């Protein structure tokens, strides 16, 4: 299986998620659910149908509807499956 984050962008994506986590901490928020295409691309380096849940601890969970065939993601059919 292929890694979800493109290899040439992994360090950049990690830095972007860390910057967002810093802003979440400053705002007193626990997490942010990203669902727009620009945000998804910015935080993953990939266009996909799904969501990214970014925590204040700089963790990122990728909830993907399609495409399939990647490792390190949670596959969902509908938003209600995000837990």
C-alpha positions, 0 to 999 in steps of 0.5 A: 500500500502507498503512504497517504501523504506523498513522500516528498511532502511529508516534512512540509505537511508535518510542519503545517499540522504543527502550526495549526496545532499551535493556533488551536492551543492559542485559541483554547480549542481541542481539535479542528475538523477540516472538510474543504478542498483547500484545507485538505490539500494544504494539510495532506498534499492530496485531493480526496473526498473526506476529512482531517481531524487535527488535534491540539497535540499536532495529531492528524487523523485522515478520514477518507471516503475515496480514493482507496488503497492507502495506509495510515487512514481511516476509511469511512462512508459517511461523516457520522463514522468519524469517532 
